[in-house]
Amino acid sequence: MRVVVVAETAERRYGLVRVLEADGDIVVVGQAADRAAAIRQVGQLRPHVVTIDMAEVAQRETVEQIMGVVPTPILVLAEDSFGMGRVVPDAVRAGALGAIPRPPRWTAAVEADVRRQVRRMRGVTVVHHPRAAMAGYGAVASPPGPSEDGRSSRLVAIGASTGGPAALAAMLKGLAGVQAPVLVVQHIHPDFVEGLVGWMDRVAPLPVRLATDGEIVRSGVVYIGPGNVHLRIGAGMRIQLDAEPRVRHRPSADELFESVARLVGPAAIGVLLTGMGDDGAEGLLAIRQRGGLTIAQDEASSAVFGMPHAAQLLGAAAKVLRLEHIAAAVMAAATSGRT
């Protein structure tokens, strides 16, 4: 029986390899320390089962990506009994067949149980998970960098306000496999941001997370700005969260768009969805002036046509599209590299 072991430390990989191979009927054919290596090995080696022992977010995303490209029975290990309460639902939703707590120490009984669980998974039929957010094994959620012709990788920035959550959910559903990071500013009460992230993570074919300061953005991942701070992109493709300036909207779509325009210029894709007021219009214009693609939602499909209309009046929107057509335009630009 062929198994690939994925764990972030050599100690954990060694321990699991020793446990799995103890009876002689299980062979560990590959070991990986991170998501990209895990997906390459699973694609090349085609094991019967994969075991994954990683930090919570990395573990979920690794499961999703494996199940999106080369579906394989997966057993995940959680940190402890407390972690099981979070990891099991997340892992199963991502496509894993099961999850067990990582033991504080290996005993003969625990080792036998792990081998028994792995053996049971052999031959179980699994199917593709919808979060197939990559085109090839080596392209998974990698940090964006220069393309072969020297241009920067694409970066998608979205701003929304009134009516935005429903519009955002509809748009994200069409971005499966987008080869670009996606940054989102949504005007919403700070207490509701985590709920918004959870909602988008359930409906989107991409992993969705709350943006954290200093994090390097990765292709195929959606980052939603937290409340009461601006979301920007800075040098090294790192997220910047800043409470200044104290303008009416915080986070502000203008602040996000302007930072994207400065950093990636013609590689930017800016989208302004439904919302009241004019936040985002000037920032969208900055993206267009730097050669990026700019899109505004049309009046007919907007709950409130304030923000998109302001962008249209400024000449900031190169395209004004119905909501159901926006994702396709973003995907075409991200794939072709043309605005």
Stockholm file with secondary structure:
# STOCKHOLM 1.0

chainA/1-339         MRVVVVAETAERRYGLVRVLEADGDIVVVGQAADRAAAIRQVGQLRPHVVTIDMAEVAQRETVEQIMGVVPTPILVLAEDSFGMGRVVPDAVRAGALGAIPRPPRWTAAVEADVRRQVRRMRGVTVVHHPRAAMAGYGAVASPPGPSEDGRSSRLVAIGASTGGPAALAAMLKGLAGVQAPVLVVQHIHPDFVEGLVGWMDRVAPLPVRLATDGEIVRSGVVYIGPGNVHLRIGAGMRIQLDAEPRVRHRPSADELFESVARLVGPAAIGVLLTGMGDDGAEGLLAIRQRGGLTIAQDEASSAVFGMPHAAQLLGAAAKVLRLEHIAAAVMAAATSGRT
#=GR chainA/1-339 SS CEEEEEESSHHHHHHHHHHHTTTSSCEEEEEESSHHHHHHHHHHHCCSEEEEECCHHHHHHHHHHHHHHSCCCEEEEESSHHHHHHHHHHHHHHTCSEEEECCSSCCHHHHHHHHHHHHHHTTCCCCCCSCCCCSSGGGTTCCCCCCTTSCCCCEEEEEECTTHHHHHHHHHTTCTTCSSCEEEEECCCGGGHHHHHHHHHHHCSSCEEECCTTCBCCTTCEEECCTTSEEEEEGGGEEEEECCSCCSSSSCHHHHHHHHHHHHGGGEEEEECSBSSCTTHHHHHHHHHTTCEEEEECTTTCSCBHHHHHHHHHTCCSEEECHHHHHHHHHHHHHHCCC
#=GC SS_cons         CEEEEEESSHHHHHHHHHHHTTTSSCEEEEEESSHHHHHHHHHHHCCSEEEEECCHHHHHHHHHHHHHHSCCCEEEEESSHHHHHHHHHHHHHHTCSEEEECCSSCCHHHHHHHHHHHHHHTTCCCCCCSCCCCSSGGGTTCCCCCCTTSCCCCEEEEEECTTHHHHHHHHHTTCTTCSSCEEEEECCCGGGHHHHHHHHHHHCSSCEEECCTTCBCCTTCEEECCTTSEEEEEGGGEEEEECCSCCSSSSCHHHHHHHHHHHHGGGEEEEECSBSSCTTHHHHHHHHHTTCEEEEECTTTCSCBHHHHHHHHHTCCSEEECHHHHHHHHHHHHHHCCC
//
